[in-house]
């Protein structure tokens, strides 16, 4: 690896995903749309789902790389099974899953009514954890046949520039956490959101271990505040119009492509994280990936 976290081979060639058959959840807008477009531009055929009917219009942008694009709720087992089966039939298989669909709500264990708390639990855990679990379980039989990738989209709430390892801020001088080692927390009003993403990390690590012998890599990709409609709506609810240094979804999507393009010999069980105010590029294998490799690939 060079000092910027990319191998000489990766720097010498444009990443290619030719022949890959991908599923992207939450693909109608924001990061999901950017992920779908970037994966397709790298050569993959892409199927996507979303609760937003706008998903059906994504085919125009994907062009000949479009697979099945349909309305489906990732928290609904029947809808997920139907979507994954139909996508596999349309594309001739599945070897890449990007579990992107997610929702963010502020919650409070002190002031929220029990009725609201239960509704928020069902909604947040349903989409952010149950969804990736259902999509993954439906797709794993396809992936295990010839190998592939699962990428679970996470958050900087569970992997910060201060945790689990402290990151050098030499290239991140505009990061809001310069001079303070940030803990792994989104804040006191994210008990359900953060819980869903911590659980997703556990799912990532255990699936990486379970699927390694079948040639399936499982990693998580998290990012800090990114300029998407979801984030802008969330900030507006907090009284913020925007934040300086927000990540660009297209650049985050390029990192996703670089991660997938590592291929069968690439990392697994790793937590890749991008932060506002820091370089937006694929970093070297992190602590999780190194520990995973030392445990599961000893010869």
BELWOLIN-V512850 format. One record per pair of residues at least 6 apart in sequence whose C-alpha atoms are under 8 Angstrom apart, sorted by the first residue. I is the first residue (numbers start at 0). J is the second residue. Records with the same first field share a line. If there is no record, write none. Layout:
BEGIN
I: J / J
END
This chain:
BEGIN
0: 6 / 7 / 283
1: 7
3: 280 / 282
4: 280 / 281 / 282 / 283
5: 280 / 281 / 282 / 283
9: 257
14: 41 / 256 / 257 / 260
15: 41 / 42 / 260
16: 38 / 41 / 42 / 43 / 256 / 259 / 260
17: 41 / 42 / 43
18: 42 / 43 / 44
19: 42 / 43 / 44 / 93 / 94 / 95
20: 43 / 44 / 45 / 46 / 90 / 91 / 92 / 93 / 94 / 95
21: 38 / 43 / 44 / 45 / 46 / 93 / 94 / 95 / 96 / 97
22: 45 / 46 / 47 / 86 / 93 / 95 / 96 / 97
23: 31 / 34 / 35 / 45 / 46 / 47 / 48 / 96 / 97 / 98 / 99
24: 31 / 47 / 48 / 49 / 73 / 97 / 98 / 99 / 100
25: 31 / 32 / 47 / 48 / 49 / 50 / 98 / 99 / 100 / 101
26: 32 / 33 / 34 / 35 / 47 / 48 / 49 / 54 / 99 / 100
27: 47 / 48 / 49 / 51 / 52 / 53 / 54 / 55 / 57
28: 53 / 54 / 227 / 228
29: 226 / 227 / 228 / 229 / 248
30: 99 / 227 / 248 / 249 / 251 / 252
31: 99 / 100
32: 57
33: 248 / 249 / 252
34: 249 / 252 / 255
35: 45 / 47 / 61
36: 60 / 61
37: 249 / 252 / 253 / 256
38: 44 / 45 / 256
39: 45 / 61 / 64 / 65
41: 256
42: 64
43: 64
44: 63 / 64 / 65 / 66 / 90
45: 61 / 64 / 65 / 66 / 67
46: 65 / 66 / 67 / 68 / 86
47: 54 / 66 / 67 / 68 / 69
48: 54 / 68 / 69 / 70 / 71 / 72 / 82
49: 69 / 70 / 71 / 72 / 73 / 100
50: 70 / 71 / 72
51: 70
52: 69 / 70
54: 68 / 69 / 70
55: 68 / 69 / 70
57: 68
58: 65 / 66 / 68
66: 86 / 89 / 90
67: 85 / 86 / 89
69: 82
71: 78 / 79 / 82
72: 78 / 79
73: 79 / 100 / 125 / 126 / 129 / 130 / 131 / 133 / 134
74: 125 / 126 / 129 / 130 / 133
75: 130
76: 133
79: 133 / 134 / 137
80: 134 / 137
83: 134 / 137 / 138
84: 137
86: 92 / 93
87: 93 / 141
92: 141
93: 138 / 141 / 142
94: 141 / 142 / 145 / 146 / 147 / 148
95: 142 / 147 / 148 / 149
96: 135 / 138 / 148 / 149 / 150
97: 149 / 150 / 151 / 152
98: 130 / 131 / 134 / 149 / 150 / 151 / 152
99: 151 / 152
100: 126 / 127 / 130
101: 123 / 126 / 127
102: 123 / 126 / 127
103: 123 / 192 / 233
104: 119 / 123 / 189 / 192 / 233
105: 188 / 189 / 192
106: 116 / 119 / 188 / 189 / 190 / 191
107: 187 / 188 / 189 / 190
108: 116 / 190
119: 191
120: 191
123: 191 / 192 / 195
124: 191 / 192 / 195
127: 192 / 195 / 196 / 199
128: 195 / 196 / 198 / 199
131: 151 / 199
132: 202
135: 149
142: 148 / 215
143: 210 / 213 / 214 / 215
144: 213
145: 213 / 214
146: 213 / 214 / 215 / 216 / 263
147: 214 / 215 / 216 / 263
148: 215 / 216 / 217 / 218 / 259
149: 215 / 216 / 217 / 218
150: 217 / 218 / 219 / 220
151: 199 / 203 / 217 / 218 / 219 / 220
152: 219 / 220 / 221
153: 196 / 199 / 200 / 219 / 220 / 221 / 222
154: 196 / 220 / 221 / 222 / 223 / 272
155: 183 / 185 / 221 / 222 / 223 / 272 / 273 / 274
156: 183 / 184 / 185 / 193 / 223
157: 183 / 184 / 185 / 193 / 196 / 197
158: 183 / 221 / 270 / 272
159: 181 / 182 / 183 / 272 / 274
160: 166 / 176 / 180 / 181 / 274
161: 180 / 181 / 182 / 183
162: 180 / 181 / 182 / 183
163: 286
164: 286
165: 180
168: 174 / 177 / 277
170: 277 / 278
171: 177 / 276 / 277 / 278
172: 276 / 277
173: 244 / 276 / 277
174: 274 / 275 / 276 / 277
175: 276
184: 193
185: 193
200: 219
203: 217 / 218 / 219 / 268
204: 217 / 218 / 268 / 269
206: 217
207: 215 / 216 / 217 / 218 / 267 / 268
208: 268 / 291 / 295
210: 216
211: 295
214: 263
215: 263
216: 263 / 265 / 266 / 267 / 268
217: 267 / 268 / 269
218: 266 / 267 / 268 / 269 / 270 / 271
219: 268 / 269 / 270 / 271
220: 255 / 270 / 271 / 272
221: 270 / 271 / 272 / 273
222: 251 / 272 / 273 / 274
223: 245 / 246 / 273 / 274 / 275
224: 230 / 242 / 245 / 246 / 274 / 275
225: 245 / 246 / 247 / 248 / 275
226: 245 / 246 / 247 / 248
227: 248
231: 240 / 241
234: 240 / 241
235: 241
244: 275 / 276
245: 275 / 276
246: 274 / 275 / 279
250: 279 / 280
251: 273 / 279 / 280
253: 280
254: 279 / 280 / 281
255: 281
257: 281
258: 281
266: 284 / 288 / 292
267: 288 / 291 / 292
268: 287 / 288 / 291
269: 284 / 285 / 286 / 287 / 288 / 289 / 291
270: 285 / 286 / 287 / 288
271: 281 / 282 / 284 / 285
273: 279 / 280
END
